[in-house]
Amino acid sequence: MRTLKRMSFRHVAIAVVLLALLPIAAHAATLCVEPSGRGGCTTTISAAVAAAGAGDVVRVGKGVYHEDVIIQKPLSLLGENANNTIIDATGLLNGINVDGVGAPGLAHVIVGGFTVRNANAQGIVVTNASDVVISNNHVTGNDKSLMDGMCPAPGFPPYFVAGEGFDCGEGIHLSGVSQSIVSGNLVNHNSGGILISDDTGSNHDNVIKNNVVEDNPFDCGITIASHHFHLGPTDPSLGIYHITVTDNVSRRNGLVSGEGAGIGIFAGPPGAQNNDNVVIHNVSTGNALPGVALHAHSPFQSLSGHQIIGNEISGNGPDSDPGTTTPTGISLYSRDETGMGMAAPLIGIVIADNVIEHEDIDVVMNAENASSDVAVHFNSLPKRVGVENVDAGTISATANWWGCPKGPGANGCSIVIGNGVTTNPWLTQPVGDGDDGHDHDHGHDQDHDHDHDSH
C-alpha cells in the first residue's frame, strides 16, 4: 500500500484559496419549468433558457410544451422523462436548436429526456458547436414541411436548403459540430433519422452511439454527408472526418422513397470531403438501400480511410446508383458522373468482422478509379455473391468465410464476380468458430483462387 503524506496547514490554506477562485459556473444554478408555474418555475422552456446563466441546469417537468427552444449558451436542458416531457413544435421550424451559428464558440450543452415532435424541419438541430450531448430523447414526426421531396418550410436557413434532399433536416441534425455525442435516442417516423453534415462548417470527432433509428420513410437511418463545394483540390481539414457510428440499430428506413441506406457515408458536390470514419458493431436491416453505403459522384472529392467493422447486416435493398439491382449488404461506389474522369479513389477502406445475411450481394465495389484498393477480411459472406468488383481497382478479400469450407465458387459456397479480387486463403469455418474468436485454419486450394475471377 502507498503511504499517504499528511497535508500541512499551509497546503490546506492554499487549497481553500484555490477553491474560492474557481469559476462561478462550478456552483451552477438549477432552474425549473412546470406547465402550471408552481414552485416559482417558469411555464415555458424558452423563458428558463433565457434566464439561465452559463453552466446552469434547466430541469423541465412533465407536460407538453409548444415551443421552438433555441439554446445559445452552455447549459444542461433536462426533461423529466422522454415518455412524459414533450416539446410539440407543430407549426414551428425546429423543436430544439443548439445554435452556434447565432452564438459563435458555443460549447458544453446537454439535451436529454424529451420527446421532440412535429417540427416543420428538424427535431433537434446543432450547428457550429462543440462538446454537445444529445441523449435519451424520442425524436419523432418531424420534417412536417416536406412536400414531394422539397422543403418549403418558412424560415428554413438557406445553408440547409442547398444540401438536403428528401428532408428538411431530419430527426437529429449535427452540422459543423465537433467532440460531441448523440446517444441513446429513439429516432423514428421523421423524413430521415440522424444526419451528420458540413453545411455550416467542418464536422469531426463525433460519436453516434446506442441509438435506435427506424421507420424514417424518405431517407437513410444514419447519414454522414459532405456537402462542401469547391472546384479544385480541397484542404483535408474541411468536410467530415473522424465520425464514429457504434452500437446503433438502423432498420426500415427510406422505404417510401427507396432512397434510404441503413448507414450512408456520402460525398455530394465537387470538392466534398468525407474521410476516416468508423462504423462498428451496428445492426442494419430492412432498409431500402444497402445496409452500409459509401458514395462519391463528382470531381475533387475524397472518400477514404473508412472502417466498417463488426456489423450485423441483413435484408436490405439494392444500391440505387448503377451497380446493383438486388439486395446488397455493403456497397462502395465512386464514379465521376460529370464525365470528367476524376472519380475519387476508394483507398484505406477496411471491411472486417461483419456478418452479412439475407442479401444477394454481400460486398460490392463500383469504382472507375483504378487506384481504388479495399481490404475485406474475416467477414461472413455466405450468400449468392460474396464479393463483386464491377469495374476498376482491387479488392483483397482473403480470410473470409464463404459459406462452406471449400471457398468461393465451390458447391454450396458464395462466388466472386469481377476481376481484381484476391480470395486465397479463406476461412474453413465460420467467423468466430476458432478458440481465439477467429478461425485460422485457412484453405490453400489453388483450384479456387479467384485472383481474377470473371464469373
C-alpha positions in Angstrom: 0.0 0.0 0.0 1.1 3.6 -0.6 1.8 5.7 2.4 -0.3 9.0 2.3 1.6 12.1 3.3 -0.3 14.4 5.7 -1.3 17.7 4.3 0.2 20.7 6.2 -1.9 23.6 7.4 -0.2 25.7 4.7 -1.3 23.3 2.0 -4.9 23.4 3.4 -4.9 27.2 3.3 -3.7 27.2 -0.3 -6.4 24.7 -1.3 -9.1 26.9 0.3 -7.9 29.9 -1.6 -7.9 28.0 -4.9 -11.4 26.7 -4.3 -12.5 30.3 -3.7 -11.1 31.3 -7.1 -12.9 28.6 -9.1 -15.3 30.0 -11.7 -18.8 30.7 -10.6 -20.0 28.0 -13.1 -18.8 25.4 -10.6 -21.8 26.5 -8.5 -24.3 26.2 -11.3 -27.9 27.2 -10.5 -30.8 25.0 -11.3 -33.9 26.5 -12.9 -37.2 24.7 -13.2 -40.1 24.6 -15.7 -43.6 23.4 -15.0 -46.7 23.9 -17.1 -48.6 25.3 -14.0 -45.7 27.5 -12.9 -45.9 26.1 -9.4 -42.9 26.4 -7.1 -41.7 29.5 -8.8 -40.9 27.6 -12.0 -41.4 29.2 -15.4 -44.2 27.9 -17.6 -42.1 27.8 -20.8 -38.7 26.2 -21.5 -37.6 29.2 -23.6 -38.1 31.5 -20.6 -36.0 29.3 -18.3 -33.2 29.1 -21.0 -33.3 32.9 -21.4 -32.9 33.3 -17.6 -30.2 30.7 -17.2 -26.5 31.6 -16.9 -23.6 29.8 -18.3 -23.3 26.3 -16.9 -26.8 26.3 -15.3 -29.2 23.4 -15.3 -32.7 23.7 -16.6 -35.0 20.9 -15.4 -38.3 20.5 -17.2 -41.3 18.8 -15.5 -43.7 16.6 -17.3 -46.1 18.2 -19.7 -46.5 19.3 -23.3 -44.6 22.5 -24.4 -45.4 24.1 -27.7 -42.0 25.7 -28.4 -39.0 26.0 -30.7 -36.3 26.1 -28.0 -33.2 28.0 -29.0 -30.0 27.4 -27.0 -27.1 29.9 -27.4 -25.2 29.4 -24.2 -23.6 26.5 -22.3 -26.2 24.8 -20.2 -28.0 21.5 -19.5 -31.6 21.1 -20.6 -33.0 18.0 -18.9 -36.6 16.7 -19.2 -38.1 14.6 -16.5 -38.7 11.7 -18.9 -39.0 11.3 -22.7 -42.3 9.5 -22.1 -44.0 12.5 -20.5 -41.9 15.6 -21.2 -42.9 16.7 -24.7 -41.8 19.5 -26.9 -44.5 19.7 -29.6 -43.3 22.0 -32.3 -46.4 21.9 -34.5 -46.2 24.9 -36.9 -42.7 25.8 -35.8 -39.4 25.4 -37.6 -37.5 23.2 -35.1 -38.0 21.5 -31.7 -34.7 22.3 -30.2 -32.0 24.4 -31.8 -28.5 24.4 -30.3 -27.5 27.5 -32.3 -23.7 28.0 -32.6 -24.3 30.0 -35.8 -26.0 32.7 -33.8 -23.6 32.2 -30.8 -20.1 31.6 -32.2 -17.9 29.4 -30.0 -20.9 27.7 -28.4 -19.9 24.6 -26.3 -20.8 22.4 -23.3 -24.5 21.8 -23.9 -26.5 18.8 -22.8 -30.0 18.0 -24.0 -31.8 14.9 -22.7 -35.1 13.4 -21.6 -37.6 14.8 -24.1 -39.9 13.7 -26.8 -39.5 16.2 -29.7 -42.1 16.0 -32.3 -44.0 17.7 -35.2 -41.4 20.4 -36.2 -41.7 21.7 -39.8 -38.0 21.0 -40.2 -35.6 19.4 -37.7 -36.5 17.8 -34.4 -33.1 18.6 -32.8 -30.5 20.6 -34.7 -27.0 21.5 -33.6 -24.9 23.9 -35.6 -21.3 25.1 -35.2 -20.8 23.9 -31.6 -18.6 21.5 -29.7 -19.0 19.3 -26.7 -22.7 18.8 -27.1 -24.5 15.7 -25.7 -27.9 14.7 -27.2 -29.1 11.7 -25.2 -32.2 9.7 -24.3 -34.7 11.6 -26.4 -37.5 10.4 -28.6 -37.4 12.4 -31.8 -40.4 11.6 -34.0 -42.8 13.0 -36.6 -40.6 15.9 -37.7 -39.9 17.3 -41.3 -43.6 18.2 -41.5 -43.0 20.7 -44.3 -41.6 18.1 -46.6 -43.6 18.1 -49.8 -42.7 15.9 -52.8 -39.0 15.9 -51.8 -38.9 19.7 -51.3 -38.6 21.8 -48.1 -40.8 24.9 -48.3 -40.6 25.4 -44.5 -40.8 29.1 -43.7 -37.6 30.3 -42.1 -35.6 27.2 -43.2 -32.0 28.6 -43.5 -30.6 28.7 -47.0 -27.4 27.0 -45.9 -29.5 23.9 -45.2 -31.8 24.1 -48.2 -28.9 23.7 -50.6 -27.8 20.4 -49.2 -30.9 18.5 -48.1 -32.9 16.2 -50.4 -35.9 14.2 -49.2 -35.9 16.0 -45.9 -35.9 19.4 -44.1 -33.1 18.4 -41.8 -34.2 15.0 -40.4 -34.8 14.0 -36.9 -31.4 14.9 -35.4 -29.0 17.0 -37.4 -25.4 17.9 -36.5 -23.8 20.5 -38.8 -20.3 22.0 -38.2 -20.1 20.1 -34.9 -17.1 18.6 -33.1 -16.3 16.5 -30.0 -20.0 15.7 -29.4 -22.2 12.7 -28.7 -25.6 11.5 -29.9 -26.5 8.6 -27.7 -29.5 6.5 -26.5 -32.1 8.3 -28.7 -35.1 6.7 -30.4 -35.4 8.4 -33.8 -38.4 7.3 -35.8 -41.1 8.5 -38.3 -39.2 11.6 -39.4 -38.3 12.0 -43.0 -34.8 10.7 -42.2 -33.1 9.7 -39.0 -29.7 11.2 -37.9 -27.8 13.5 -40.2 -24.1 14.5 -39.8 -23.3 17.2 -42.3 -20.8 20.0 -43.0 -23.4 22.5 -44.3 -22.2 25.2 -41.8 -18.6 24.1 -41.2 -16.3 21.1 -40.7 -17.8 18.2 -38.8 -15.4 15.9 -37.0 -14.6 13.8 -33.9 -18.2 13.0 -33.0 -19.8 9.8 -31.7 -23.2 8.4 -32.7 -23.9 5.6 -30.2 -26.6 3.3 -29.0 -29.5 4.9 -30.9 -32.5 3.1 -32.5 -33.2 4.7 -35.8 -36.2 3.2 -37.5 -39.1 3.7 -39.9 -38.0 7.0 -41.3 -39.6 6.7 -44.7 -37.7 9.1 -47.1 -34.0 9.0 -46.2 -31.3 7.0 -44.5 -31.3 5.9 -40.9 -27.9 7.4 -40.2 -26.4 9.8 -42.8 -22.8 11.2 -42.9 -22.9 13.6 -45.9 -20.4 16.1 -47.0 -21.9 19.0 -48.9 -18.7 21.0 -49.1 -18.4 22.6 -52.6 -15.1 23.5 -54.2 -13.9 23.3 -57.8 -10.4 22.2 -57.0 -8.4 20.2 -54.5 -9.7 20.8 -51.0 -8.0 21.2 -47.7 -8.4 17.8 -45.9 -9.3 19.6 -42.6 -12.5 20.7 -44.3 -15.5 18.5 -44.7 -16.3 15.5 -42.5 -13.9 13.2 -40.7 -13.4 11.0 -37.5 -17.1 10.2 -37.0 -17.7 7.0 -35.0 -21.0 5.2 -35.5 -21.3 2.4 -33.0 -23.8 0.1 -31.4 -26.8 1.6 -33.2 -29.8 -0.2 -34.7 -30.9 1.2 -38.1 -33.9 -0.5 -39.7 -36.7 0.0 -42.2 -35.5 3.4 -43.4 -36.2 5.0 -46.8 -38.9 2.6 -47.8 -41.3 5.2 -49.3 -38.7 7.0 -51.4 -36.4 4.0 -52.0 -33.5 6.2 -51.0 -32.6 5.2 -47.5 -29.5 3.2 -46.5 -29.1 1.9 -43.1 -25.9 3.9 -42.7 -24.7 6.1 -45.5 -21.4 7.9 -46.0 -21.7 10.3 -48.9 -19.7 12.9 -50.8 -22.1 15.1 -52.8 -20.9 18.1 -54.8 -17.4 18.7 -56.3 -14.9 19.2 -53.5 -16.8 17.1 -50.9 -14.5 15.5 -48.3 -15.7 12.6 -46.2 -12.8 10.6 -44.7 -11.7 8.3 -41.8 -15.0 7.4 -40.2 -15.7 4.2 -38.2 -18.9 2.2 -38.5 -18.7 -0.6 -35.9 -21.0 -3.0 -34.1 -24.2 -1.7 -35.6 -27.3 -3.6 -36.7 -28.5 -2.5 -40.2 -31.5 -4.4 -41.5 -34.5 -4.0 -43.8 -33.5 -0.6 -45.3 -34.3 0.5 -48.9 -30.7 0.9 -49.8 -27.7 -1.3 -48.7 -27.0 -1.8 -45.0 -23.9 0.4 -45.4 -23.4 2.5 -48.5 -20.5 4.7 -49.5 -21.0 7.1 -52.5 -18.8 9.6 -54.3 -20.1 11.2 -57.5 -18.0 14.3 -58.6 -14.5 15.7 -59.2 -12.2 16.8 -56.5 -13.9 14.6 -53.9 -12.3 12.4 -51.2 -14.0 9.3 -49.7 -11.2 7.3 -48.0 -10.0 5.7 -44.8 -13.3 4.3 -43.5 -13.5 1.2 -41.3 -16.7 -0.9 -41.4 -16.2 -3.5 -38.6 -18.3 -6.0 -36.7 -21.7 -5.0 -38.0 -24.8 -7.3 -38.5 -26.3 -6.6 -41.9 -29.3 -8.3 -43.4 -32.3 -7.9 -45.7 -31.5 -4.5 -47.2 -32.2 -3.3 -50.7 -30.2 -2.7 -53.8 -28.0 0.4 -54.4 -29.9 3.0 -56.4 -26.7 4.1 -58.2 -25.7 1.8 -61.1 -24.1 -1.4 -59.9 -26.7 -3.5 -58.1 -30.3 -4.3 -58.7 -30.7 -6.9 -56.0 -30.4 -6.8 -52.2 -27.0 -5.7 -51.1 -25.1 -5.7 -47.8 -22.2 -3.2 -48.2 -21.9 -1.0 -51.3 -18.9 1.1 -52.3 -19.5 3.5 -55.2 -17.2 6.1 -56.8 -17.8 7.4 -60.3 -17.4 10.9 -61.8 -20.9 11.5 -63.1 -19.8 14.8 -64.8 -17.9 12.7 -67.3 -14.6 14.4 -66.5 -13.0 11.1 -65.4 -12.0 12.4 -62.0 -13.6 9.9 -59.7 -12.3 9.7 -56.1 -10.2 6.6 -55.4 -11.6 4.3 -52.7 -8.5 3.8 -50.6 -7.7 2.9 -47.0 -11.2 1.3 -46.5 -11.3 -1.8 -44.2 -14.3 -4.1 -44.1 -13.9 -6.7 -41.4 -15.7 -9.0 -39.0 -19.2 -8.2 -40.4 -21.9 -10.8 -40.6 -24.0 -10.4 -43.7 -27.1 -12.4 -44.3 -30.2 -12.4 -46.5 -28.6 -10.3 -49.2 -28.0 -11.3 -52.9 -24.6 -9.5 -52.9 -22.7 -9.2 -49.6 -20.0 -6.6 -50.7 -19.8 -4.7 -54.0 -17.4 -2.1 -55.2 -18.2 0.0 -58.3 -15.2 2.3 -58.8 -13.9 3.7 -62.0 -10.6 4.9 -60.5 -8.0 2.1 -60.9 -6.2 3.2 -57.7 -9.1 2.0 -55.6 -8.0 -0.7 -53.2 -10.2 -2.1 -50.5 -9.5 -4.7 -47.7 -12.2 -7.2 -46.9 -11.3 -9.7 -44.2 -12.8 -12.0 -41.6 -16.4 -11.4 -42.8 -19.2 -13.9 -43.1 -20.1 -13.8 -46.8 -22.4 -16.8 -47.3 -24.8 -15.5 -49.9 -25.0 -15.9 -53.7 -22.4 -13.3 -54.5 -19.9 -12.8 -51.6 -17.8 -10.1 -53.4 -18.4 -8.3 -56.6 -15.9 -5.9 -58.3 -17.9 -4.0 -61.0 -15.1 -2.0 -62.6 -11.6 -1.0 -61.7 -9.5 -1.2 -58.6 -8.6 -4.2 -56.5 -10.2 -6.0 -53.5 -8.1 -8.0 -51.1 -10.8 -10.5 -49.9 -8.6 -13.1 -48.1 -9.5 -14.7 -44.8 -13.3 -14.6 -45.2 -16.0 -17.3 -44.7 -17.8 -18.0 -48.0 -20.5 -20.3 -46.6 -18.6 -23.6 -46.9 -15.1 -24.9 -46.2 -14.0 -25.2 -49.9 -14.0 -21.5 -50.6 -15.6 -19.2 -53.1 -17.1 -20.9 -56.2 -17.2 -24.3 -54.6 -20.6 -26.2 -54.4 -22.6 -24.5 -51.7 -20.3 -21.5 -51.4 -20.9 -17.9 -52.5 -19.0 -16.7 -55.5 -16.9 -13.8 -56.7 -17.8 -11.7 -59.7 -15.3 -9.4 -61.5 -11.5 -9.0 -61.8 -9.0 -7.9 -59.3 -10.4 -9.8 -56.3 -8.0 -12.0 -54.2 -9.6 -14.6 -52.0 -7.0 -17.2 -51.2 -6.5 -18.1 -48.3 -10.1 -18.3 -47.0 -11.6 -19.4 -43.7 -12.7 -23.0 -43.5 -15.0 -22.4 -40.5 -17.5 -19.5 -39.9 -16.1 -16.4 -38.3 -15.8 -16.8 -34.6 -15.6 -20.6 -34.5 -11.9 -20.6 -33.5 -10.8 -20.8 -29.9 -9.4 -17.2 -30.0 -12.5 -15.7 -31.7 -11.4 -16.3 -35.2 -10.6 -19.4 -37.2 -7.1 -19.5 -38.5 -7.3 -22.8 -40.5 -7.0 -21.1 -43.9 -7.5 -23.1 -47.0 -4.9 -23.1 -49.8 -6.7 -24.9 -52.6 -5.4 -23.1 -55.7 -8.3 -24.5 -57.7 -10.5 -21.9 -56.0 -8.1 -18.9 -56.0 -10.2 -16.2 -57.7 -7.5 -13.5 -58.1 -9.1 -12.6 -61.4 -12.5 -14.2 -61.3 -14.8 -13.2 -64.1 -18.0 -15.1 -63.5 
